[in-house]
Amino acid sequence: MEKRDYYEVLGVEKGADEQTIKRAFKRLAMKYHPDRNQEPGAEEKFKEINEAYAVLSDAQKRAAYDQFGFAGVDPNQAGGGFGGGFGGGFGGGDFGDIFGDIFGDVFGGRRGGSRRAQQQRGADIETIVEITLAEAAKGVKKTVEYSTYVECPDCHGTGGEAGSKTVDCPYCHGSGVQHIRQGFFAMEQPCPHCQGSGKKIDKPCKKCNGEGRVNKKKSIEVTIPAGCDTGNRLRISNAGQAGRNGAPAGDLYVVIQVKPHEFFKRDGLNLQVDVPIPFTTAALGGQVEVPTLDGNVNVTIKEGTQSGSVMRLNGRGIRSIRGGRVGDLYCRVVVETPVKLSAEQKEILRNFEKSLNGGETSSKEKKSSVEHSPKVKSFIDNVKNFFNDIKGA
């Protein structure tokens, strides 16, 4: 494969500083590392990236490359910029430092390879608790049950029986790491048999099999604040999994799930509710009861209210979880059409319809039906305009 300019390989400008080059290398190396990317050509791309970084991260080699190009760092030339060529492992160990610095936190490697793993705190865990809308609005205390690892009661987290002692792990010989080779790359990872500690217990605890922890069901009371919503999380420190060999516990995250309400819908701090009213109330006006989280309240319906009209009740929504602001309640009017009418009631409505169309009223009082139905008039006008537009097109 034809060599490309090292700056082009890393996607940086020629005058880029050391941190910019390092960030570019880390991003590309993570993308094309063979352990993460199995696509054809990824390994060759990874080698190209490492070769470019090995030169540009070294001030002396970079200066030689800037002045003489590839000739200044050609590994095939005696005494070249790589100090002995690629056979020397990218300049006598330079690449080991690069690789450990960039990938140590990802693959568990440690620069130097002789450090033993530190005690790792237990994992965080997550559980879901369901509450009602009213509980979310007012706040509530809930008992949460969950399963987690806790300190072994027999060995008190040590992982060993009474009188046991620790010995070097027979798999990593006390180093705490295992070496993995992939092509000409070498990596380190924590020994899976001793979790990187380098030690094993000669007489493991029978109850926990040397883990220092056992699985157990627990319950805890949590206070859910007013104003919380679905997806909010509460963190309870040190209530997660116990760490191995006496390490600190992780945290418990309680995820809130608010159950759907029978007729309220939530939109942030605001609530929405449909309010059905008789068509006579919509036409003549009147009082209706509207539900709120604090009980029913009377609301005045104006004369001629149309179905779909929205009324806002200030401060009848949800209080912010941070306190202070309170949302509103939006009431959408739904006008009900009478059903199962008697013959007499139907006749009354027919006469009523006639009266809307003029009927037997005086000419002074006559009004067309569309004047009593503003939405119908608007709809008819829009239809006429639509067809006129088609004809004129």
C-alpha positions as CSV (number, residue, x, y, z in Angstrom):
1,M,0.0,0.0,0.0
2,E,1.4,3.4,-1.0
3,K,2.4,5.5,2.0
4,R,0.2,8.5,2.7
5,D,1.3,11.8,4.4
6,Y,1.3,11.2,8.2
7,Y,-0.6,14.4,8.8
8,E,-3.2,13.3,6.3
9,V,-3.4,9.8,8.0
10,L,-4.3,11.4,11.3
11,G,-6.4,14.1,9.7
12,V,-4.6,17.1,11.4
13,E,-2.9,20.2,10.1
14,K,0.9,20.3,9.7
15,G,1.2,22.8,12.5
16,A,-1.0,20.8,15.0
17,D,0.1,20.8,18.6
18,E,0.9,17.6,20.6
19,Q,-2.5,17.4,22.2
20,T,-4.4,17.7,18.9
21,I,-2.3,14.9,17.4
22,K,-2.8,12.7,20.4
23,R,-6.6,13.2,20.4
24,A,-6.7,12.5,16.6
25,F,-4.7,9.3,17.2
26,K,-6.9,8.1,20.0
27,R,-10.1,8.6,18.1
28,L,-8.8,6.8,15.0
29,A,-7.1,4.0,16.9
30,M,-10.3,3.3,18.9
31,K,-12.2,3.1,15.6
32,Y,-9.9,0.8,13.7
33,H,-8.4,-1.4,16.5
34,P,-8.7,-5.1,15.4
35,D,-10.4,-6.0,18.7
36,R,-13.2,-3.5,17.9
37,N,-13.3,-3.4,14.1
38,Q,-13.4,-6.7,12.1
39,E,-14.0,-5.1,8.7
40,P,-11.6,-5.8,5.9
41,G,-8.7,-3.4,5.9
42,A,-9.2,-2.3,9.5
43,E,-5.9,-3.9,10.7
44,E,-3.9,-2.3,7.9
45,K,-5.5,1.1,8.7
46,F,-4.6,0.6,12.4
47,K,-1.0,-0.1,11.5
48,E,-0.9,3.0,9.3
49,I,-2.3,5.2,12.1
50,N,0.2,3.9,14.6
51,E,3.1,4.5,12.3
52,A,2.0,8.1,11.7
53,Y,1.6,8.7,15.4
54,A,4.9,7.1,16.3
55,V,6.6,9.8,14.2
56,L,4.5,12.8,14.8
57,S,4.4,12.3,18.6
58,D,8.2,12.4,18.8
59,A,9.6,15.9,18.4
60,Q,12.9,14.7,16.9
61,K,11.3,12.3,14.4
62,R,8.6,14.9,13.5
63,A,11.3,17.5,12.7
64,A,13.1,15.0,10.5
65,Y,9.9,14.1,8.7
66,D,8.9,17.8,8.2
67,Q,12.3,18.5,6.7
68,F,13.1,15.3,4.7
69,G,9.7,13.5,4.4
70,F,9.7,9.7,4.5
71,A,13.4,9.7,3.8
72,G,14.1,11.3,7.2
73,V,12.4,8.5,9.1
74,D,12.8,5.5,6.6
75,P,13.3,2.4,8.8
76,N,15.2,0.7,6.0
77,Q,18.0,3.2,6.2
78,A,20.7,2.5,8.8
79,G,20.5,4.8,11.8
80,G,17.1,6.1,10.5
81,G,14.7,8.1,12.4
82,F,13.2,5.1,14.2
83,G,16.5,4.2,15.8
84,G,16.9,0.7,14.4
85,G,13.7,0.5,12.3
86,F,10.4,-1.2,12.8
87,G,12.1,-4.4,13.9
88,G,13.1,-2.5,17.1
89,G,9.4,-2.1,18.1
90,F,8.9,1.5,16.9
91,G,12.1,3.0,18.2
92,G,13.2,0.8,21.1
93,G,9.9,0.7,23.1
94,D,8.3,4.0,22.1
95,F,5.2,2.3,20.9
96,G,4.8,0.4,24.2
97,D,4.5,3.7,25.9
98,I,2.1,5.1,23.3
99,F,-0.1,2.0,23.4
100,G,-0.2,1.9,27.2
101,D,-1.0,5.6,27.5
102,I,-3.8,5.5,24.9
103,F,-5.4,2.1,25.6
104,G,-4.6,1.5,29.2
105,D,-8.0,2.7,30.4
106,V,-9.9,0.8,27.6
107,F,-8.2,-2.6,27.7
108,G,-7.2,-2.7,31.3
109,G,-3.5,-2.4,30.6
110,R,-1.0,-0.6,32.8
111,R,2.2,1.1,31.8
112,G,5.1,-0.9,33.1
113,G,3.0,-4.1,33.5
114,S,4.0,-4.7,37.1
115,R,1.3,-2.7,38.9
116,R,-1.3,-4.7,40.6
117,A,-5.0,-3.9,40.3
118,Q,-6.5,-1.7,42.9
119,Q,-9.6,-2.7,44.7
120,Q,-12.5,-1.9,42.5
121,R,-15.8,-0.6,44.0
122,G,-18.9,-2.6,43.3
123,A,-21.0,-2.0,40.3
124,D,-23.9,0.5,40.3
125,I,-27.3,-1.1,39.8
126,E,-30.6,0.2,38.6
127,T,-34.2,-0.6,39.5
128,I,-37.6,0.8,38.4
129,V,-40.4,2.0,40.8
130,E,-43.9,2.8,39.5
131,I,-45.9,5.6,41.0
132,T,-49.2,7.3,40.3
133,L,-49.6,10.8,38.8
134,A,-50.9,12.1,42.1
135,E,-47.8,10.6,43.9
136,A,-45.6,12.2,41.3
137,A,-47.3,15.6,41.9
138,K,-47.3,15.5,45.7
139,G,-44.2,13.4,46.4
140,V,-44.2,10.0,48.2
141,K,-42.1,7.5,50.1
142,K,-41.8,4.0,48.5
143,T,-40.2,0.8,49.7
144,V,-38.0,-0.5,46.8
145,E,-37.0,-4.2,46.7
146,Y,-34.1,-5.4,44.6
147,S,-31.4,-8.1,44.4
148,T,-27.7,-7.3,44.7
149,Y,-24.4,-8.6,46.0
150,V,-23.7,-7.9,49.7
151,E,-20.8,-8.6,51.9
152,C,-20.5,-12.3,52.7
153,P,-21.7,-12.7,56.4
154,D,-19.3,-15.7,56.9
155,C,-16.0,-14.2,55.8
156,H,-17.0,-10.5,56.2
157,G,-15.8,-9.8,52.7
158,T,-12.3,-11.3,52.9
159,G,-13.3,-14.3,50.7
160,G,-11.4,-16.8,52.9
161,E,-12.2,-19.1,55.7
162,A,-10.8,-18.5,59.2
163,G,-7.0,-19.1,59.2
164,S,-6.7,-18.9,55.4
165,K,-3.9,-16.9,53.8
166,T,-3.2,-15.3,50.5
167,V,-0.8,-16.7,48.0
168,D,0.4,-15.6,44.6
169,C,-2.1,-16.3,41.8
170,P,-0.9,-19.4,40.0
171,Y,-2.2,-18.1,36.6
172,C,-0.4,-14.7,36.5
173,H,2.3,-15.6,39.1
174,G,1.5,-12.6,41.2
175,S,1.7,-10.0,38.5
176,G,-2.0,-9.3,38.4
177,V,-2.0,-9.1,34.6
178,Q,-2.1,-11.4,31.6
179,H,-0.3,-10.6,28.3
180,I,-2.1,-10.9,25.0
181,R,-0.3,-10.8,21.7
182,Q,-2.0,-10.0,18.4
183,G,0.3,-9.9,15.5
184,F,3.2,-7.6,16.5
185,F,1.0,-5.8,19.1
186,A,1.2,-6.7,22.8
187,M,-1.5,-5.9,25.3
188,E,-2.1,-6.3,29.0
189,Q,-5.4,-7.1,30.8
190,P,-6.2,-7.8,34.4
191,C,-5.9,-11.4,35.3
192,P,-9.5,-12.8,35.2
193,H,-8.6,-15.4,37.9
194,C,-7.6,-12.9,40.6
195,Q,-9.3,-9.8,39.1
196,G,-5.9,-8.2,38.8
197,S,-5.0,-8.4,42.4
198,G,-2.2,-10.9,41.9
199,K,-3.3,-12.9,44.9
200,K,-5.5,-15.9,45.6
201,I,-6.8,-17.3,48.9
202,D,-5.6,-20.8,49.7
203,K,-8.9,-21.7,51.6
204,P,-11.8,-19.9,49.9
205,C,-14.9,-19.2,51.9
206,K,-17.5,-22.0,51.2
207,K,-20.4,-19.7,51.3
208,C,-19.2,-17.2,48.7
209,N,-16.6,-19.3,46.9
210,G,-13.9,-16.8,47.7
211,E,-15.8,-13.8,46.2
212,G,-16.3,-12.1,49.5
213,R,-19.9,-11.4,48.6
214,V,-23.2,-13.2,48.1
215,N,-26.4,-12.4,46.3
216,K,-29.3,-11.2,48.5
217,K,-32.7,-9.5,48.2
218,K,-32.8,-6.1,49.9
219,S,-35.4,-3.4,50.5
220,I,-34.9,0.3,51.0
221,E,-37.2,3.2,51.6
222,V,-36.7,6.1,49.2
223,T,-38.3,9.5,49.3
224,I,-39.6,10.5,45.8
225,P,-39.8,14.3,45.6
226,A,-42.8,16.2,44.3
227,G,-42.7,17.1,40.6
228,C,-40.7,14.0,39.5
229,D,-41.5,12.5,36.1
230,T,-40.9,9.3,34.1
231,G,-37.2,8.8,33.5
232,N,-36.0,10.8,36.6
233,R,-33.4,8.9,38.6
234,L,-32.6,9.0,42.3
235,R,-29.2,7.9,43.5
236,I,-28.7,6.1,46.8
237,S,-25.0,6.0,47.6
238,N,-23.4,2.7,48.6
239,A,-26.6,0.7,48.1
240,G,-25.4,-1.0,44.9
241,Q,-23.3,-4.2,44.6
242,A,-20.7,-4.8,47.2
243,G,-17.1,-4.8,45.8
244,R,-15.0,-8.0,45.7
245,N,-12.6,-8.6,48.6
246,G,-14.1,-5.9,50.8
247,A,-14.1,-3.1,48.2
248,P,-16.7,-0.4,48.6
249,A,-20.2,-0.9,47.3
250,G,-21.6,0.9,44.2
251,D,-24.7,3.0,44.1
252,L,-28.3,2.2,43.5
253,Y,-30.2,4.2,40.9
254,V,-34.0,4.3,41.3
255,V,-35.7,5.1,38.0
256,I,-39.2,6.7,38.2
257,Q,-42.0,5.3,36.1
258,V,-45.3,7.3,36.3
259,K,-48.4,5.2,35.5
260,P,-50.8,6.6,32.8
261,H,-53.7,8.4,34.4
262,E,-57.4,7.7,33.6
263,F,-58.0,11.2,32.2
264,F,-55.1,13.5,32.9
265,K,-52.2,13.8,30.4
266,R,-48.9,15.3,31.5
267,D,-46.8,17.7,29.4
268,G,-43.9,18.8,31.5
269,L,-45.3,20.8,34.3
270,N,-48.7,21.2,32.6
271,L,-51.7,18.9,32.7
272,Q,-54.3,18.3,30.0
273,V,-57.9,17.0,30.5
274,D,-60.9,16.6,28.2
275,V,-64.1,18.1,29.7
276,P,-67.4,16.7,28.0
277,I,-70.3,19.1,28.2
278,P,-73.9,18.9,26.8
279,F,-74.5,20.8,23.6
280,T,-77.2,23.0,25.4
281,T,-74.5,24.2,27.9
282,A,-72.2,24.9,25.0
283,A,-74.9,27.0,23.3
284,L,-76.4,28.7,26.3
285,G,-73.4,28.8,28.7
286,G,-73.3,27.5,32.2
287,Q,-71.2,26.0,35.0
288,V,-69.4,22.6,34.8
289,E,-67.2,20.7,37.2
290,V,-63.6,20.1,36.2
291,P,-61.3,17.6,37.9
292,T,-58.0,18.8,39.2
293,L,-55.3,17.1,41.4
294,D,-56.7,19.0,44.4
295,G,-60.4,18.1,43.7
296,N,-63.1,19.3,41.5
297,V,-63.6,23.0,40.7
298,N,-66.5,24.9,39.0
299,V,-65.7,26.5,35.6
300,T,-67.8,28.9,33.7
301,I,-68.6,27.9,30.1
302,K,-69.3,30.9,27.9
303,E,-72.3,31.1,25.6
304,G,-71.5,29.7,22.2
305,T,-68.5,27.7,23.2
306,Q,-67.3,25.4,20.4
307,S,-66.1,21.8,20.8
308,G,-62.3,21.8,21.0
309,S,-62.0,25.1,22.8
310,V,-59.3,25.2,25.5
311,M,-59.6,26.8,28.9
312,R,-56.5,27.3,31.1
313,L,-56.6,27.0,34.9
314,N,-53.5,28.8,36.2
315,G,-51.4,27.0,38.8
316,R,-53.4,23.7,38.7
317,G,-50.6,21.7,37.1
318,I,-47.4,20.1,38.6
319,R,-45.0,21.9,40.8
320,S,-41.4,21.9,39.5
321,I,-39.1,19.4,41.2
322,R,-36.8,22.3,42.0
323,G,-39.6,24.2,43.7
324,G,-41.2,27.5,42.8
325,R,-42.9,27.3,39.4
326,V,-46.2,25.5,39.1
327,G,-47.7,24.4,35.7
328,D,-51.3,24.9,34.5
329,L,-54.3,22.7,33.7
330,Y,-55.6,22.9,30.2
331,C,-59.2,21.9,29.8
332,R,-60.3,20.9,26.3
333,V,-64.1,21.2,25.8
334,V,-65.8,18.2,24.1
335,V,-69.4,19.0,23.1
336,E,-71.5,15.8,23.3
337,T,-74.2,15.1,20.7
338,P,-77.5,13.7,22.2
339,V,-78.1,10.0,21.5
340,K,-81.2,7.8,21.7
341,L,-83.7,10.6,21.1
342,S,-87.4,10.1,21.3
343,A,-89.7,11.0,18.4
344,E,-90.8,14.1,20.3
345,Q,-87.2,15.2,20.9
346,K,-86.4,14.7,17.3
347,E,-89.3,16.8,16.2
348,I,-88.2,19.5,18.6
349,L,-84.7,19.5,17.0
350,R,-86.2,19.7,13.5
351,N,-88.2,22.7,14.5
352,F,-85.2,24.2,16.1
353,E,-83.2,23.7,12.9
354,K,-86.0,25.4,10.9
355,S,-85.8,28.3,13.3
356,L,-82.1,28.6,12.7
357,N,-82.8,28.8,8.9
358,G,-85.4,31.6,9.4
359,G,-88.5,29.6,10.0
360,E,-91.5,31.6,11.0
361,T,-89.5,34.5,12.5
362,S,-89.8,38.0,11.3
363,S,-87.5,39.2,8.5
364,K,-85.7,41.3,11.1
365,E,-84.8,38.2,13.1
366,K,-84.0,35.9,10.2
367,K,-80.5,34.6,10.1
368,S,-79.0,31.9,7.8
369,S,-77.8,28.7,9.5
370,V,-74.2,29.4,8.7
371,E,-74.3,32.5,10.9
372,H,-75.1,30.2,13.8
373,S,-72.3,27.9,12.9
374,P,-69.1,29.9,12.4
375,K,-66.9,26.8,11.8
376,V,-69.3,25.5,9.1
377,K,-69.2,28.9,7.4
378,S,-65.4,29.0,7.6
379,F,-65.2,25.4,6.2
380,I,-67.6,26.2,3.3
381,D,-65.6,29.3,2.4
382,N,-62.3,27.4,2.4
383,V,-63.8,24.7,0.2
384,K,-65.0,27.3,-2.3
385,N,-61.5,29.0,-2.3
386,F,-59.9,25.6,-2.9
387,F,-61.9,24.8,-6.0
388,N,-61.5,28.3,-7.3
389,D,-57.7,27.9,-7.0
390,I,-57.9,24.7,-8.9
391,K,-60.0,26.3,-11.7
392,G,-57.5,29.2,-11.9
393,A,-54.4,27.0,-12.0
